[in-house]
């Protein structure tokens, strides 16, 4: 009996193809230009409150993802780092984070999701999502 080897193909998500949410409707993701990071939730201009759940996909150095929330004046309200769950290097994996913050004095703000460059720690693969506060 001759057996053929089993092939295991892993593909990265296409930035132009929206992922399906549990309700079955397409929910677009905002992707970095490199395709290394995305933000699925919150959606742009969503009304948010604390705690803010942030979800997306990552393909980053050591699976590290940094999340920062700024108010409408650019003041940093909260900044945390989380680790994604990609099964191996070079493969996208989901990340999820919970940002706790005090209500700002501005009505709008921005969520920034990025990774620190392995070379010098600079902020790369930035995804910026505008948000509105309750």
C-alpha positions as CSV (number, residue, x, y, z in Angstrom):
1,X,0.0,0.0,0.0
2,X,1.4,3.4,-1.0
3,X,0.3,6.2,1.3
4,X,0.3,9.8,0.2
5,X,1.5,12.4,2.8
6,X,-1.2,14.6,4.3
7,X,-1.0,18.2,3.4
8,X,-1.9,20.8,6.0
9,X,-2.5,24.2,4.4
10,X,-2.8,27.3,6.5
11,X,-3.8,30.5,4.8
12,X,-3.9,34.0,6.1
13,X,-7.1,36.0,6.1
14,X,-7.5,38.3,3.1
15,X,-7.7,42.0,4.3
16,X,-10.4,42.6,1.7
17,X,-12.6,39.7,2.8
18,X,-14.7,40.4,5.9
19,X,-14.9,37.7,8.6
20,X,-18.2,36.3,9.6
21,X,-19.6,37.1,13.0
22,X,-21.8,34.7,15.0
23,X,-25.0,36.3,13.5
24,X,-23.9,35.4,10.0
25,X,-23.5,38.9,8.7
26,X,-20.3,40.2,7.4
27,X,-18.4,42.4,9.9
28,X,-15.6,44.3,8.3
29,X,-12.2,44.6,9.9
30,X,-9.8,47.5,9.7
31,X,-6.4,46.2,8.7
32,X,-2.9,47.7,8.9
33,X,-1.3,48.5,5.5
34,X,1.1,45.5,6.1
35,X,-1.8,43.1,6.8
36,X,-0.2,42.1,10.1
37,X,-2.9,43.6,12.4
38,X,-6.7,44.1,12.3
39,X,-9.4,45.4,14.5
40,X,-12.8,43.7,14.2
41,X,-14.4,45.3,17.2
42,X,-15.1,48.1,17.9
43,X,-16.3,49.2,14.5
44,X,-15.4,52.8,13.4
45,X,-17.4,55.5,15.1
46,X,-19.0,53.0,17.5
47,X,-20.3,54.3,20.8
48,X,-18.0,52.8,23.5
49,X,-17.8,52.7,27.3
50,X,-15.6,51.1,29.9
51,X,-14.8,48.2,29.8
52,X,-14.2,48.3,26.0
53,X,-13.6,44.9,24.4
54,X,-11.2,45.0,21.5
55,X,-10.9,42.0,19.1
56,X,-9.0,41.4,15.9
57,X,-6.2,39.4,14.3
58,X,-2.5,39.6,14.7
59,X,0.6,38.4,13.0
60,X,3.2,40.2,15.1
61,X,6.7,39.7,16.7
62,X,6.2,37.3,19.6
63,X,2.4,37.8,19.2
64,X,2.5,41.1,21.0
65,X,-0.2,43.7,20.4
66,X,-0.4,47.1,22.0
67,X,-3.7,48.9,22.4
68,X,-4.0,52.6,23.3
69,X,-7.2,54.7,23.7
70,X,-7.0,58.5,23.4
71,X,-9.6,61.1,24.0
72,X,-10.5,63.7,21.4
73,X,-7.6,65.9,22.4
74,X,-5.1,63.1,21.9
75,X,-4.6,62.5,25.6
76,X,-3.7,58.9,26.4
77,X,-6.5,57.4,28.6
78,X,-5.2,53.8,28.8
79,X,-2.5,51.7,27.1
80,X,-2.1,47.9,27.5
81,X,-0.2,45.1,25.8
82,X,-1.8,41.7,25.1
83,X,-0.5,38.5,23.5
84,X,-2.3,37.0,20.6
85,X,-3.0,33.3,20.1
86,X,-1.5,32.5,16.7
87,X,-0.6,28.8,16.4
88,X,2.9,29.6,14.9
89,X,5.1,32.4,13.7
90,X,4.0,34.0,10.4
91,X,0.3,32.9,10.9
92,X,-2.5,35.1,11.9
93,X,-4.2,34.5,15.3
94,X,-6.9,36.2,17.2
95,X,-6.3,38.6,20.1
96,X,-8.8,40.0,22.6
97,X,-8.4,42.8,25.2
98,X,-10.4,44.6,27.7
99,X,-9.7,48.3,28.2
100,X,-10.9,49.9,31.4
101,X,-11.0,53.7,31.5
102,X,-12.7,56.7,33.1
103,X,-15.1,58.6,31.0
104,X,-13.3,61.4,29.1
105,X,-14.5,65.0,28.8
106,X,-14.5,64.7,25.0
107,X,-17.2,63.0,23.0
108,X,-14.9,61.4,20.5
109,X,-11.5,59.6,20.6
110,X,-9.3,57.1,18.9
111,X,-8.4,53.5,19.5
112,X,-4.8,52.7,18.3
113,X,-3.7,49.1,17.9
114,X,-0.1,48.4,16.9
115,X,3.0,46.4,17.6
116,X,6.4,47.6,18.8
117,X,9.2,47.0,16.2
118,X,11.6,44.3,17.3
119,X,14.5,46.5,16.0
120,X,13.9,49.7,18.0
121,X,10.5,49.5,19.7
122,X,8.9,52.0,17.3
123,X,5.2,51.8,16.7
124,X,4.5,49.9,13.5
125,X,1.5,48.3,11.8
126,X,-0.8,50.9,13.3
127,X,-4.6,50.6,13.0
128,X,-6.5,53.6,14.1
129,X,-10.3,53.4,14.8
130,X,-12.3,56.5,15.6
131,X,-14.8,56.0,18.5
132,X,-17.5,58.0,20.3
133,X,-17.9,57.9,24.1
134,X,-21.2,57.4,25.9
